[in-house]
Amino acid sequence: MRLRLILCGAVLALVAPVVAGQGPAAADAERMGKKVQAILERGLAPAPAAKPLTTSFSEQELNAYLKVNASEELPAGVTHAQITLLDAGKVDTRALVDMDALRTAEKRGWLDPLAYVTGMLEVRTVGTFKGANGKGVFTFESATVDGVPVPRALMQELVAFYTRTPETPKGILLDQPFDLPSRIREVQLRRGAATVIQ
């Protein structure tokens, strides 16, 4: 299972451009890769751990991992993802997103604003993520596409499109609980860091 499913609620579509000239630290990406592998292996174990196991990582490790492993971890059409973890579970995500893929995925009328949005554009989403009792929920606060504020309905369509999987064919729904994968019981977010409890 991909990292984007593990952190989907917190990351939610993984939207954001990387600051020019800011390269990932190889050591951070490698450390995060080992942590992701441990989370996935625990999720595949025949039985859940009797005692909760925790995996903590920094925002820096996560962003380095996403940059190095973008082709495997980000959905096709999403690039240059960057996640900022703030206080009280608030998450600010940014990425360049292929709006053409979303626009052409279905027939659109002339009143549909997505009929006119084209190219790779910066998408930013701000919200609060909570993960407890095996469920995650992302509470939407605001979003912009290429710096222009967009309504929740448009953001929901974008998030649903880019988070669809065989297990979640409708994608992730904003403000609605979803099952955390890999036997994750809880996700604790704080400024600059996160802890996954399995």
N, CA and C atoms as an extended XYZ file, in Angstrom:
594
Properties=species:S:1:pos:R:3:atomname:S:1:resname:S:1:resid:I:1 pbc="F F F"
N         0.843       -1.176        0.000 N   MET     1
C         0.000        0.000        0.000 CA  MET     1
C         0.881        1.230        0.000 C   MET     1
N         0.518        2.209       -0.770 N   ARG     2
C         1.369        3.381       -0.923 CA  ARG     2
C         1.298        4.314        0.277 C   ARG     2
N         2.362        5.098        0.436 N   LEU     3
C         2.428        6.063        1.533 CA  LEU     3
C         1.263        7.040        1.465 C   LEU     3
N         0.825        7.422        0.263 N   ARG     4
C        -0.254        8.397        0.158 CA  ARG     4
C        -1.523        7.902        0.812 C   ARG     4
N        -1.722        6.556        0.895 N   LEU     5
C        -2.893        6.031        1.593 CA  LEU     5
C        -2.705        6.121        3.094 C   LEU     5
N        -1.476        5.892        3.547 N   ILE     6
C        -1.193        5.962        4.979 CA  ILE     6
C        -1.405        7.367        5.509 C   ILE     6
N        -0.949        8.332        4.764 N   LEU     7
C        -0.989        9.707        5.243 CA  LEU     7
C        -2.055       10.534        4.550 C   LEU     7
N        -2.955        9.871        3.836 N   CYS     8
C        -3.893       10.576        2.977 CA  CYS     8
C        -4.687       11.639        3.705 C   CYS     8
N        -5.199       11.293        4.892 N   GLY     9
C        -5.989       12.284        5.615 CA  GLY     9
C        -5.179       13.509        5.964 C   GLY     9
N        -3.948       13.296        6.406 N   ALA    10
C        -3.103       14.415        6.782 CA  ALA    10
C        -2.623       15.173        5.567 C   ALA    10
N        -2.352       14.459        4.539 N   VAL    11
C        -1.754       15.068        3.374 CA  VAL    11
C        -2.800       15.519        2.381 C   VAL    11
N        -3.881       14.716        2.300 N   LEU    12
C        -5.021       15.034        1.467 CA  LEU    12
C        -4.639       15.479        0.082 C   LEU    12
N        -4.378       14.663       -0.823 N   ALA    13
C        -4.071       15.014       -2.192 CA  ALA    13
C        -2.653       15.484       -2.381 C   ALA    13
N        -1.950       15.725       -1.322 N   LEU    14
C        -0.536       16.078       -1.365 CA  LEU    14
C        -0.264       17.245       -2.288 C   LEU    14
N        -0.867       18.359       -2.035 N   VAL    15
C        -0.797       19.455       -2.977 CA  VAL    15
C         0.210       20.528       -2.578 C   VAL    15
N         1.278       20.830       -3.511 N   ALA    16
C         2.164       21.942       -3.236 CA  ALA    16
C         3.453       22.001       -4.021 C   ALA    16
N         3.940       23.228       -4.378 N   PRO    17
C         5.201       23.347       -5.097 CA  PRO    17
C         6.388       23.371       -4.140 C   PRO    17
N         7.499       22.786       -4.552 N   VAL    18
C         8.705       22.803       -3.730 CA  VAL    18
C         9.447       24.102       -4.001 C   VAL    18
N         9.941       24.713       -2.946 N   VAL    19
C        10.670       25.966       -3.082 CA  VAL    19
C        11.896       25.745       -3.960 C   VAL    19
N        12.110       26.637       -4.909 N   ALA    20
C        13.221       26.485       -5.855 CA  ALA    20
C        14.541       26.389       -5.121 C   ALA    20
N        15.366       25.431       -5.536 N   GLY    21
C        16.688       25.269       -4.963 CA  GLY    21
C        16.713       24.465       -3.682 C   GLY    21
N        15.590       24.046       -3.180 N   GLN    22
C        15.559       23.299       -1.926 CA  GLN    22
C        15.584       21.810       -2.253 C   GLN    22
N        16.738       21.184       -2.098 N   GLY    23
C        16.869       19.778       -2.433 CA  GLY    23
C        16.646       18.912       -1.214 C   GLY    23
N        16.193       17.674       -1.446 N   PRO    24
C        15.967       16.785       -0.313 CA  PRO    24
C        17.278       16.290        0.271 C   PRO    24
N        17.305       16.095        1.549 N   ALA    25
C        18.479       15.509        2.188 CA  ALA    25
C        18.365       14.003        2.019 C   ALA    25
N        19.370       13.395        1.415 N   ALA    26
C        19.334       11.950        1.160 CA  ALA    26
C        19.143       11.164        2.452 C   ALA    26
N        19.766       11.606        3.510 N   ALA    27
C        19.643       10.891        4.787 CA  ALA    27
C        18.209       10.957        5.312 C   ALA    27
N        17.566       12.116        5.169 N   ASP    28
C        16.175       12.248        5.610 CA  ASP    28
C        15.264       11.328        4.809 C   ASP    28
N        15.443       11.307        3.493 N   ALA    29
C        14.616       10.453        2.638 CA  ALA    29
C        14.832        8.977        2.965 C   ALA    29
N        16.071        8.598        3.223 N   GLU    30
C        16.362        7.201        3.551 CA  GLU    30
C        15.748        6.803        4.891 C   GLU    30
N        15.867        7.695        5.893 N   ARG    31
C        15.272        7.427        7.205 CA  ARG    31
C        13.759        7.252        7.088 C   ARG    31
N        13.126        8.156        6.335 N   MET    32
C        11.681        8.076        6.166 CA  MET    32
C        11.288        6.807        5.415 C   MET    32
N        12.074        6.426        4.435 N   GLY    33
C        11.803        5.197        3.691 CA  GLY    33
C        11.783        3.984        4.604 C   GLY    33
N        12.717        3.912        5.540 N   LYS    34
C        12.752        2.798        6.490 CA  LYS    34
C        11.526        2.819        7.408 C   LYS    34
N        11.102        4.002        7.803 N   LYS    35
C         9.928        4.126        8.662 CA  LYS    35
C         8.657        3.710        7.913 C   LYS    35
N         8.553        4.123        6.660 N   VAL    36
C         7.397        3.723        5.849 CA  VAL    36
C         7.364        2.207        5.705 C   VAL    36
N         8.510        1.617        5.432 N   GLN    37
C         8.582        0.160        5.283 CA  GLN    37
C         8.154       -0.548        6.573 C   GLN    37
N         8.571       -0.034        7.705 N   ALA    38
C         8.188       -0.634        8.988 CA  ALA    38
C         6.678       -0.537        9.207 C   ALA    38
N         6.079        0.598        8.866 N   ILE    39
C         4.630        0.772        8.995 CA  ILE    39
C         3.897       -0.234        8.109 C   ILE    39
N         4.352       -0.362        6.870 N   LEU    40
C         3.708       -1.294        5.937 CA  LEU    40
C         3.848       -2.743        6.401 C   LEU    40
N         5.032       -3.119        6.887 N   GLU    41
C         5.253       -4.495        7.351 CA  GLU    41
C         4.365       -4.820        8.549 C   GLU    41
N         4.222       -3.869        9.477 N   ARG    42
C         3.339       -4.098       10.624 CA  ARG    42
C         1.892       -4.262       10.173 C   ARG    42
N         1.515       -3.515        9.151 N   GLY    43
C         0.156       -3.617        8.632 CA  GLY    43
C        -0.132       -4.951        7.976 C   GLY    43
N         0.916       -5.612        7.459 N   LEU    44
C         0.756       -6.908        6.790 CA  LEU    44
C         0.965       -8.097        7.724 C   LEU    44
N         1.364       -7.837        8.952 N   ALA    45
C         1.613       -8.929        9.910 CA  ALA    45
C         0.330       -9.730       10.121 C   ALA    45
N         0.458      -11.044       10.398 N   PRO    46
C        -0.730      -11.893       10.573 CA  PRO    46
C        -1.664      -11.426       11.687 C   PRO    46
N        -1.113      -10.827       12.718 N   ALA    47
C        -1.938      -10.349       13.836 CA  ALA    47
C        -1.437       -8.975       14.272 C   ALA    47
N        -2.339       -8.129       14.762 N   PRO    48
C        -1.894       -6.821       15.235 CA  PRO    48
C        -0.983       -6.955       16.448 C   PRO    48
N        -0.130       -5.977       16.625 N   ALA    49
C         0.776       -5.979       17.775 CA  ALA    49
C        -0.034       -5.884       19.063 C   ALA    49
N         0.373       -6.666       20.059 N   ALA    50
C        -0.328       -6.653       21.348 CA  ALA    50
C        -0.156       -5.305       22.040 C   ALA    50
N         1.019       -4.740       21.871 N   LYS    51
C         1.324       -3.450       22.486 CA  LYS    51
C         1.448       -2.426       21.351 C   LYS    51
N         0.843       -1.239       21.475 N   PRO    52
C         0.941       -0.247       20.399 CA  PRO    52
C         2.391        0.084       20.051 C   PRO    52
N         2.661        0.160       18.761 N   LEU    53
C         3.984        0.520       18.256 CA  LEU    53
C         3.903        1.905       17.638 C   LEU    53
N         4.899        2.736       17.909 N   THR    54
C         4.873        4.098       17.390 CA  THR    54
C         6.017        4.329       16.410 C   THR    54
N         5.724        5.138       15.407 N   THR    55
C         6.726        5.579       14.435 CA  THR    55
C         6.595        7.083       14.316 C   THR    55
N         7.655        7.803       14.656 N   SER    56
C         7.644        9.261       14.561 CA  SER    56
C         8.529        9.712       13.411 C   SER    56
N         8.121       10.794       12.767 N   PHE    57
C         8.925       11.351       11.685 CA  PHE    57
C         8.739       12.855       11.632 C   PHE    57
N         9.718       13.514       11.046 N   SER    58
C         9.665       14.968       10.943 CA  SER    58
C         9.091       15.385        9.597 C   SER    58
N         8.624       16.592        9.549 N   GLU    59
C         8.149       17.198        8.301 CA  GLU    59
C         9.265       17.173        7.257 C   GLU    59
N        10.482       17.429        7.701 N   GLN    60
C        11.633       17.436        6.794 CA  GLN    60
C        11.863       16.048        6.188 C   GLN    60
N        11.773       14.996        7.009 N   GLU    61
C        11.929       13.631        6.506 CA  GLU    61
C        10.828       13.298        5.498 C   GLU    61
N         9.601       13.665        5.839 N   LEU    62
C         8.465       13.375        4.962 CA  LEU    62
C         8.614       14.060        3.606 C   LEU    62
N         8.957       15.340        3.606 N   ASN    63
C         9.095       16.069        2.342 CA  ASN    63
C        10.273       15.567        1.516 C   ASN    63
N        11.364       15.206        2.174 N   ALA    64
C        12.502       14.636        1.443 CA  ALA    64
C        12.105       13.315        0.795 C   ALA    64
N        11.388       12.482        1.542 N   TYR    65
C        10.938       11.187        1.017 CA  TYR    65
C        10.005       11.377       -0.176 C   TYR    65
N         9.071       12.302       -0.067 N   LEU    66
C         8.144       12.546       -1.168 CA  LEU    66
C         8.862       13.042       -2.416 C   LEU    66
N         9.872       13.865       -2.229 N   LYS    67
C        10.590       14.372       -3.399 CA  LYS    67
C        11.400       13.260       -4.065 C   LYS    67
N        12.087       12.466       -3.276 N   VAL    68
C        12.922       11.393       -3.830 CA  VAL    68
C        12.066       10.287       -4.439 C   VAL    68
N        10.920        9.992       -3.820 N   ASN    69
C        10.074        8.874       -4.254 CA  ASN    69
C         8.778        9.338       -4.900 C   ASN    69
N         8.770       10.519       -5.476 N   ALA    70
C         7.541       11.099       -6.018 CA  ALA    70
C         6.847       10.194       -7.019 C   ALA    70
N         7.611        9.553       -7.900 N   SER    71
C         6.972        8.750       -8.944 CA  SER    71
C         6.238        7.546       -8.377 C   SER    71
N         6.670        7.032       -7.219 N   GLU    72
C         5.995        5.881       -6.613 CA  GLU    72
C         4.918        6.284       -5.612 C   GLU    72
N         5.079        7.406       -4.948 N   GLU    73
C         4.199        7.746       -3.839 CA  GLU    73
C         3.098        8.741       -4.177 C   GLU    73
N         3.304        9.559       -5.185 N   LEU    74
C         2.290       10.552       -5.536 CA  LEU    74
C         1.441       10.034       -6.694 C   LEU    74
N         0.164       10.385       -6.717 N   PRO    75
C        -0.667        9.972       -7.847 CA  PRO    75
C        -0.162       10.592       -9.144 C   PRO    75
N        -0.373        9.921      -10.255 N   ALA    76
C        -0.003       10.482      -11.556 CA  ALA    76
C        -0.712       11.819      -11.709 C   ALA    76
N         0.032       12.832      -12.120 N   GLY    77
C        -0.544       14.162      -12.291 CA  GLY    77
C        -0.311       15.084      -11.119 C   GLY    77
N         0.306       14.585      -10.049 N   VAL    78
C         0.635       15.419       -8.885 CA  VAL    78
C         2.146       15.398       -8.719 C   VAL    78
N         2.763       16.569       -8.700 N   THR    79
C         4.222       16.666       -8.576 CA  THR    79
C         4.592       17.750       -7.570 C   THR    79
N         5.856       17.740       -7.182 N   HIS    80
C         6.428       18.770       -6.301 CA  HIS    80
C         5.595       18.980       -5.034 C   HIS    80
N         5.234       17.885       -4.396 N   ALA    81
C         4.427       17.973       -3.174 CA  ALA    81
C         5.255       18.447       -1.995 C   ALA    81
N         4.631       19.250       -1.171 N   GLN    82
C         5.265       19.714        0.065 CA  GLN    82
C         4.193       19.828        1.131 C   GLN    82
N         4.505       19.333        2.321 N   ILE    83
C         3.555       19.308        3.421 CA  ILE    83
C         4.123       20.107        4.588 C   ILE    83
N         3.306       20.957        5.158 N   THR    84
C         3.689       21.704        6.350 CA  THR    84
C         2.757       21.279        7.475 C   THR    84
N         3.344       20.745        8.546 N   LEU    85
C         2.578       20.312        9.711 CA  LEU    85
C         2.609       21.430       10.743 C   LEU    85
N         1.422       21.914       11.110 N   LEU    86
C         1.306       23.040       12.018 CA  LEU    86
C         0.735       22.584       13.360 C   LEU    86
N         0.480       23.514       14.241 N   ASP    87
C        -0.067       23.191       15.563 CA  ASP    87
C        -1.500       22.670       15.458 C   ASP    87
N        -1.905       21.891       16.464 N   ALA    88
C        -3.281       21.417       16.625 CA  ALA    88
C        -3.784       20.619       15.427 C   ALA    88
N        -2.892       19.866       14.775 N   GLY    89
C        -3.306       19.002       13.680 CA  GLY    89
C        -3.551       19.699       12.358 C   GLY    89
N        -3.230       20.971       12.275 N   LYS    90
C        -3.447       21.696       11.014 CA  LYS    90
C        -2.382       21.283       10.011 C   LYS    90
N        -2.821       21.078        8.761 N   VAL    91
C        -1.934       20.636        7.684 CA  VAL    91
C        -2.091       21.593        6.511 C   VAL    91
N        -0.964       22.070        5.999 N   ASP    92
C        -0.936       22.942        4.816 CA  ASP    92
C        -0.200       22.166        3.738 C   ASP    92
N        -0.904       21.782        2.670 N   THR    93
C        -0.296       20.990        1.611 CA  THR    93
C        -0.305       21.776        0.310 C   THR    93
N         0.729       21.576       -0.479 N   ARG    94
C         0.863       22.254       -1.771 CA  ARG    94
C         1.426       21.279       -2.787 C   ARG    94
N         1.055       21.476       -4.054 N   ALA    95
C         1.636       20.672       -5.133 CA  ALA    95
C         1.289       21.296       -6.465 C   ALA    95
N         1.998       20.861       -7.474 N   LEU    96
C         1.591       21.164       -8.840 CA  LEU    96
C         0.690       20.021       -9.261 C   LEU    96
N        -0.480       20.361       -9.780 N   VAL    97
C        -1.487       19.358      -10.121 CA  VAL    97
C        -1.900       19.518      -11.582 C   VAL    97
N        -1.984       18.381      -12.285 N   ASP    98
C        -2.412       18.365      -13.681 CA  ASP    98
C        -3.926       18.539      -13.727 C   ASP    98
N        -4.370       19.760      -13.996 N   MET    99
C        -5.795       20.043      -14.035 CA  MET    99
C        -6.447       19.489      -15.298 C   MET    99
N        -5.652       19.261      -16.344 N   ASP   100
C        -6.208       18.691      -17.579 CA  ASP   100
C        -6.754       17.290      -17.339 C   ASP   100
N        -6.066       16.497      -16.520 N   ALA   101
C        -6.529       15.137      -16.239 CA  ALA   101
C        -7.900       15.173      -15.567 C   ALA   101
N        -8.074       16.071      -14.627 N   LEU   102
C        -9.363       16.210      -13.943 CA  LEU   102
C       -10.415       16.756      -14.906 C   LEU   102
N       -10.047       17.766      -15.672 N   ARG   103
C       -10.996       18.412      -16.586 CA  ARG   103
C       -11.538       17.446      -17.627 C   ARG   103
N       -10.682       16.586      -18.154 N   THR   104
C       -11.100       15.679      -19.226 CA  THR   104
C       -11.622       14.329      -18.725 C   THR   104
N       -11.643       14.122      -17.415 N   ALA   105
C       -12.109       12.846      -16.871 CA  ALA   105
C       -13.606       12.641      -17.082 C   ALA   105
N       -14.329       13.727      -17.292 N   GLU   106
C       -15.759       13.635      -17.555 CA  GLU   106
C       -16.197       14.808      -18.411 C   GLU   106
N       -17.347       14.657      -19.031 N   LYS   107
C       -17.870       15.737      -19.879 CA  LYS   107
C       -18.310       16.886      -18.984 C   LYS   107
N       -17.943       18.097      -19.359 N   ARG   108
C       -18.247       19.268      -18.539 CA  ARG   108
C       -19.022       20.297      -19.350 C   ARG   108
N       -20.015       20.857      -18.709 N   GLY   109
C       -20.810       21.907      -19.344 CA  GLY   109
C       -20.113       23.245      -19.269 C   GLY   109
N       -20.637       24.217      -19.992 N   TRP   110
C       -19.986       25.527      -20.036 CA  TRP   110
C       -20.125       26.294      -18.725 C   TRP   110
N       -21.031       25.868      -17.822 N   LEU   111
C       -21.144       26.516      -16.519 CA  LEU   111
C       -20.213       25.907      -15.469 C   LEU   111
N       -19.574       24.803      -15.807 N   ASP   112
C       -18.664       24.131      -14.877 CA  ASP   112
C       -17.318       24.852      -14.889 C   ASP   112
N       -16.881       25.421      -13.748 N   PRO   113
C       -15.604       26.151      -13.741 CA  PRO   113
C       -14.411       25.280      -14.122 C   PRO   113
N       -14.499       23.963      -13.869 N   LEU   114
C       -13.379       23.084      -14.207 CA  LEU   114
C       -13.221       22.898      -15.714 C   LEU   114
N       -14.206       23.294      -16.487 N   ALA   115
C       -14.098       23.206      -17.943 CA  ALA   115
C       -13.060       24.194      -18.474 C   ALA   115
N       -12.692       25.169      -17.668 N   TYR   116
C       -11.792       26.237      -18.125 CA  TYR   116
C       -10.426       26.229      -17.438 C   TYR   116
N       -10.218       25.292      -16.543 N   VAL   117
C        -8.953       25.226      -15.808 CA  VAL   117
C        -8.043       24.219      -16.509 C   VAL   117
N        -6.886       24.684      -16.977 N   THR   118
C        -6.000       23.814      -17.744 CA  THR   118
C        -4.560       23.900      -17.247 C   THR   118
N        -3.798       22.887      -17.597 N   GLY   119
C        -2.365       22.883      -17.320 CA  GLY   119
C        -2.009       22.434      -15.917 C   GLY   119
N        -0.705       22.521      -15.627 N   MET   120
C        -0.185       22.202      -14.301 CA  MET   120
C        -0.275       23.474      -13.456 C   MET   120
N        -1.071       23.418      -12.407 N   LEU   121
C        -1.278       24.588      -11.561 CA  LEU   121
C        -0.965       24.255      -10.111 C   LEU   121
N        -0.564       25.279       -9.381 N   GLU   122
C        -0.314       25.105       -7.952 CA  GLU   122
C        -1.644       24.996       -7.222 C   GLU   122
N        -1.782       23.934       -6.434 N   VAL   123
C        -2.974       23.743       -5.612 CA  VAL   123
C        -2.520       23.714       -4.162 C   VAL   123
N        -3.219       24.467       -3.347 N   ARG   124
C        -2.895       24.519       -1.917 CA  ARG   124
C        -4.158       24.237       -1.119 C   ARG   124
N        -4.035       23.403       -0.123 N   THR   125
C        -5.157       23.069        0.754 CA  THR   125
C        -4.726       23.234        2.204 C   THR   125
N        -5.578       23.830        2.994 N   VAL   126
C        -5.341       23.972        4.433 CA  VAL   126
C        -6.526       23.344        5.154 C   VAL   126
N        -6.221       22.539        6.157 N   GLY   127
C        -7.276       21.908        6.943 CA  GLY   127
C        -6.686       21.269        8.176 C   GLY   127
N        -7.521       20.562        8.896 N   THR   128
C        -7.091       19.891       10.122 CA  THR   128
C        -7.313       18.399        9.968 C   THR   128
N        -6.292       17.613       10.316 N   PHE   129
C        -6.402       16.166       10.249 CA  PHE   129
C        -6.430       15.587       11.654 C   PHE   129
N        -7.342       14.636       11.857 N   LYS   130
C        -7.387       13.886       13.117 CA  LYS   130
C        -7.435       12.412       12.767 C   LYS   130
N        -6.623       11.628       13.457 N   GLY   131
C        -6.622       10.183       13.266 CA  GLY   131
C        -6.705        9.496       14.612 C   GLY   131
N        -7.809        8.792       14.848 N   ALA   132
C        -7.999        8.100       16.131 CA  ALA   132
C        -8.927        6.908       15.926 C   ALA   132
N        -8.730        5.872       16.749 N   ASN   133
C        -9.589        4.685       16.711 CA  ASN   133
C        -9.673        4.064       15.316 C   ASN   133
N        -8.551        4.100       14.593 N   GLY   134
C        -8.502        3.485       13.280 CA  GLY   134
C        -9.171        4.279       12.179 C   GLY   134
N        -9.629        5.494       12.473 N   LYS   135
C       -10.301        6.346       11.482 CA  LYS   135
C        -9.559        7.669       11.361 C   LYS   135
N        -9.560        8.211       10.145 N   GLY   136
C        -8.991        9.524        9.903 CA  GLY   136
C       -10.056       10.432        9.329 C   GLY   136
N        -9.917       11.729        9.560 N   VAL   137
C       -10.823       12.703        8.952 CA  VAL   137
C       -10.046       13.987        8.708 C   VAL   137
N       -10.228       14.541        7.502 N   PHE   138
C        -9.611       15.807        7.154 CA  PHE   138
C       -10.710       16.849        7.087 C   PHE   138
N       -10.637       17.841        7.962 N   THR   139
C       -11.622       18.919        7.991 CA  THR   139
C       -11.105       20.070        7.141 C   THR   139
N       -11.790       20.318        6.055 N   PHE   140
C       -11.407       21.338        5.079 CA  PHE   140
C       -11.566       22.732        5.664 C   PHE   140
N       -10.564       23.589        5.414 N   GLU   141
C       -10.653       24.984        5.832 CA  GLU   141
C       -10.612       25.926        4.639 C   GLU   141
N        -9.616       25.729        3.756 N   SER   142
C        -9.516       26.605        2.592 CA  SER   142
C        -8.662       25.946        1.517 C   SER   142
N        -8.810       26.464        0.292 N   ALA   143
C        -8.012       25.959       -0.826 CA  ALA   143
C        -7.869       27.037       -1.879 C   ALA   143
N        -6.759       26.959       -2.598 N   THR   144
C        -6.548       27.843       -3.742 CA  THR   144
C        -6.016       27.028       -4.907 C   THR   144
N        -6.344       27.471       -6.104 N   VAL   145
C        -5.774       26.917       -7.332 CA  VAL   145
C        -5.109       28.084       -8.049 C   VAL   145
N        -3.804       27.986       -8.221 N   ASP   146
C        -3.015       29.058       -8.834 CA  ASP   146
C        -3.237       30.390       -8.113 C   ASP   146
N        -3.380       30.307       -6.777 N   GLY   147
C        -3.532       31.508       -5.959 CA  GLY   147
C        -4.950       32.035       -5.851 C   GLY   147
N        -5.892       31.428       -6.577 N   VAL   148
C        -7.281       31.889       -6.552 CA  VAL   148
C        -8.084       31.010       -5.593 C   VAL   148
N        -8.759       31.599       -4.606 N   PRO   149
C        -9.563       30.791       -3.681 CA  PRO   149
C       -10.637       29.996       -4.441 C   PRO   149
N       -10.820       28.747       -4.034 N   VAL   150
C       -11.829       27.901       -4.666 CA  VAL   150
C       -12.755       27.341       -3.593 C   VAL   150
N       -14.015       27.043       -3.982 N   PRO   151
C       -14.957       26.512       -2.999 CA  PRO   151
C       -14.662       25.067       -2.639 C   PRO   151
N       -15.239       24.655       -1.539 N   ARG   152
C       -15.063       23.294       -1.048 CA  ARG   152
C       -15.480       22.266       -2.098 C   ARG   152
N       -16.574       22.506       -2.813 N   ALA   153
C       -17.085       21.535       -3.796 CA  ALA   153
C       -16.048       21.257       -4.883 C   ALA   153
N       -15.376       22.292       -5.353 N   LEU   154
C       -14.353       22.089       -6.376 CA  LEU   154
C       -13.177       21.320       -5.798 C   LEU   154
N       -12.797       21.660       -4.573 N   MET   155
C       -11.682       20.955       -3.945 CA  MET   155
C       -12.038       19.501       -3.691 C   MET   155
N       -13.296       19.234       -3.325 N   GLN   156
C       -13.712       17.859       -3.104 CA  GLN   156
C       -13.580       17.033       -4.375 C   GLN   156
N       -13.947       17.606       -5.494 N   GLU   157
C       -13.818       16.880       -6.756 CA  GLU   157
C       -12.362       16.577       -7.063 C   GLU   157
N       -11.508       17.539       -6.828 N   LEU   158
C       -10.077       17.360       -7.075 CA  LEU   158
C        -9.489       16.281       -6.156 C   LEU   158
N        -9.795       16.365       -4.871 N   VAL   159
C        -9.268       15.399       -3.903 CA  VAL   159
C        -9.789       13.996       -4.208 C   VAL   159
N       -11.083       13.876       -4.475 N   ALA   160
C       -11.664       12.565       -4.773 CA  ALA   160
C       -11.009       11.957       -6.014 C   ALA   160
N       -10.798       12.755       -7.032 N   PHE   161
C       -10.203       12.260       -8.278 CA  PHE   161
C        -8.803       11.712       -8.041 C   PHE   161
N        -7.994       12.433       -7.289 N   TYR   162
C        -6.600       12.034       -7.105 CA  TYR   162
C        -6.371       11.058       -5.952 C   TYR   162
N        -7.400       10.719       -5.198 N   THR   163
C        -7.213        9.738       -4.116 CA  THR   163
C        -7.979        8.443       -4.373 C   THR   163
N        -8.525        8.277       -5.568 N   ARG   164
C        -9.241        7.039       -5.891 CA  ARG   164
C        -8.274        5.860       -5.957 C   ARG   164
N        -8.696        4.757       -5.386 N   THR   165
C        -7.937        3.510       -5.449 CA  THR   165
C        -8.960        2.380       -5.592 C   THR   165
N        -8.506        1.151       -5.864 N   PRO   166
C        -9.463        0.038       -5.893 CA  PRO   166
C       -10.219       -0.112       -4.562 C   PRO   166
N        -9.536        0.199       -3.447 N   GLU   167
C       -10.179        0.090       -2.130 CA  GLU   167
C       -11.135        1.257       -1.862 C   GLU   167
N       -10.844        2.427       -2.419 N   THR   168
C       -11.688        3.614       -2.247 CA  THR   168
C       -11.990        4.202       -3.626 C   THR   168
N       -12.905        3.573       -4.390 N   PRO   169
C       -13.163        4.004       -5.765 CA  PRO   169
C       -13.713        5.424       -5.889 C   PRO   169
N       -14.325        5.943       -4.816 N   LYS   170
C       -14.835        7.319       -4.852 CA  LYS   170
C       -13.822        8.306       -4.289 C   LYS   170
N       -12.664        7.806       -3.860 N   GLY   171
C       -11.654        8.670       -3.276 CA  GLY   171
C       -12.006        9.074       -1.852 C   GLY   171
N       -11.181        9.947       -1.308 N   ILE   172
C       -11.389       10.447        0.054 CA  ILE   172
C       -12.387       11.600        0.011 C   ILE   172
N       -13.316       11.593        0.941 N   LEU   173
C       -14.299       12.667        1.038 CA  LEU   173
C       -13.880       13.628        2.142 C   LEU   173
N       -13.853       14.903        1.814 N   LEU   174
C       -13.507       15.915        2.812 CA  LEU   174
C       -14.517       15.874        3.958 C   LEU   174
N       -14.028       16.076        5.147 N   ASP   175
C       -14.860       16.151        6.358 CA  ASP   175
C       -15.566       14.844        6.706 C   ASP   175
N       -15.226       13.740        6.032 N   GLN   176
C       -15.864       12.448        6.304 CA  GLN   176
C       -14.816       11.451        6.804 C   GLN   176
N       -15.113       10.686        7.849 N   PRO   177
C       -14.146        9.699        8.348 CA  PRO   177
C       -13.857        8.621        7.308 C   PRO   177
N       -12.620        8.142        7.314 N   PHE   178
C       -12.221        7.037        6.455 CA  PHE   178
C       -11.321        6.114        7.267 C   PHE   178
N       -11.243        4.853        6.844 N   ASP   179
C       -10.412        3.878        7.554 CA  ASP   179
C        -8.935        4.178        7.326 C   ASP   179
N        -8.175        4.217        8.411 N   LEU   180
C        -6.731        4.345        8.290 CA  LEU   180
C        -6.167        2.987        7.862 C   LEU   180
N        -5.244        2.966        6.923 N   PRO   181
C        -4.713        1.686        6.438 CA  PRO   181
C        -3.637        1.117        7.355 C   PRO   181
N        -3.175       -0.068        7.025 N   SER   182
C        -2.029       -0.709        7.680 CA  SER   182
C        -2.160       -0.818        9.194 C   SER   182
N        -3.389       -1.050        9.647 N   ARG   183
C        -3.660       -1.194       11.082 CA  ARG   183
C        -3.242        0.032       11.906 C   ARG   183
N        -3.241        1.178       11.288 N   ILE   184
C        -2.913        2.400       12.026 CA  ILE   184
C        -4.083        2.722       12.951 C   ILE   184
N        -3.772        2.895       14.223 N   ARG   185
C        -4.796        3.194       15.223 CA  ARG   185
C        -4.975        4.697       15.416 C   ARG   185
N        -3.861        5.401       15.319 N   GLU   186
C        -3.901        6.828       15.626 CA  GLU   186
C        -2.780        7.536       14.892 C   GLU   186
N        -3.022        8.797       14.521 N   VAL   187
C        -1.984        9.660       13.945 CA  VAL   187
C        -1.995       10.950       14.752 C   VAL   187
N        -0.868       11.268       15.336 N   GLN   188
C        -0.742       12.487       16.128 CA  GLN   188
C         0.118       13.479       15.358 C   GLN   188
N        -0.437       14.655       15.104 N   LEU   189
C         0.303       15.690       14.386 CA  LEU   189
C         0.624       16.837       15.332 C   LEU   189
N         1.796       17.402       15.150 N   ARG   190
C         2.199       18.593       15.886 CA  ARG   190
C         3.093       19.393       14.948 C   ARG   190
N         3.453       20.575       15.331 N   ARG   191
C         4.242       21.426       14.448 CA  ARG   191
C         5.534       20.726       14.042 C   ARG   191
N         5.693       20.496       12.737 N   GLY   192
C         6.921       19.950       12.193 CA  GLY   192
C         7.131       18.467       12.349 C   GLY   192
N         6.159       17.734       12.915 N   ALA   193
C         6.386       16.309       13.148 CA  ALA   193
C         5.057       15.569       13.279 C   ALA   193
N         5.148       14.229       13.157 N   ALA   194
C         3.968       13.382       13.289 CA  ALA   194
C         4.368       12.063       13.920 C   ALA   194
N         3.409       11.395       14.536 N   THR   195
C         3.603       10.061       15.115 CA  THR   195
C         2.458        9.174       14.673 C   THR   195
N         2.812        8.008       14.150 N   VAL   196
C         1.827        6.991       13.743 CA  VAL   196
C         1.832        5.911       14.806 C   VAL   196
N         0.659        5.537       15.292 N   ILE   197
C         0.520        4.495       16.306 CA  ILE   197
C        -0.245        3.334       15.688 C   ILE   197
N         0.377        2.128       15.757 N   GLN   198
C        -0.239        0.923       15.198 CA  GLN   198
C        -0.508       -0.089       16.303 C   GLN   198
